[in-house]
Amino acid sequence: MKNPHQSRKNVSGKIAKYTLNWSPYLEMDRYLIHGVVPSEGGIFQIFVNKKGQLHLLHSEMSYYGGLRNRLRELIDPLYMGENIHRKTIEDNQCFVRYSIFLSINDMDDVMHFLTGSNPSGRYEEILVFERESMEVRRV
């Protein structure tokens, strides 16, 4: 069964059109992430709640370890790896949303569109359409 948060791609010549099916916004809680977020590759975005408005803090792709593992690393106070957003995540109410990808090359293309990172060079033009429910899941 296909995951409802899986991205889709349509290629027409040298133009790639991606549809991102974002998950609901999830409060960054270790138990909620462990129970809801899949261990599949994808892109996630972290938002911080500032006076009732969500501001984008960080966008990242996760392939080999999966989304769940990477998000658990970001919120685990015992994680020894580098996390430049640790203090912000610990001190504020943060939310995450994700979209699942089957191909790391497709993730590269979409990250180029979202963050301006280096393009994969596979397509002349990349278009991204985002679908979101504006639903928030809290602990």
Secondary structure by P-SEA (a helix, b strand, c coil): cccccbbbbbbcccbbbbbbbccccccccaaaaaaccccbbbbbbbbbbcccbbbbccccccccccaaaaaaaaacccccccccaaaaaaacbbbbbbcccccaaaaaaaaaaaccccccccccbbbbbbbbccccccc
